[in-house]
Amino acid sequence: MVGNIRDVLKIKTPEDMYKAFHHFEIELDQHLIPLDELLDKNILSGDVTDMEGHMAAVECWRNRASKYLYLADAFVEYAKSQRFALGGNVTDAMRRQYEKTLSGPCVALQRRLENLIDNIDSRVNLCKKRMGVETSVGGVRMNTNRGNRYAA
């Protein structure tokens, strides 16, 4: 699996980009199975007997999800880079369409990961609420991660 930005920068051709992204997505799906199972649990029923343990288990995934998101961002931006630009006599519209062709799947994965991070934050806040842990001070929500999609 692509594990860092250096791995993304080693991609030289559109075909390599497709292959690397495809492999990244497959590996990511496998890595996220435990988190998906945690988020599928209904914490409003008796499914989760140890709310604090469940909250900690979900929250520990935020850093990993953020790392996966920054790698997806790297795919998106690199796909739009000069390395993959169409040469010759092409219009700007054709160039933009080609960029979208390369980066489109990566953008979809970006959205999935952003939503996953939001789901993690939401679940942690719901657990805190169910446990009676204060999540606001003076009427201001204390979820400091919301504004920064990479915050751990």
Secondary structure, 3 states (H helix, E strand, C coil): CCCCHHHHHCCCCHHHHHHHHHHHHHHHHHHHHHHHHHHHCCCCCCCCCCHHHHHHHHHCCHHHHHHHHHHHHHHHHHHCCHHHCCCCCCCHHHHHHHHHHHHHHHHHHHHHHHHHHHHHHHHHHHHHHHHCCCCEECCEECCCCCCCCCCC
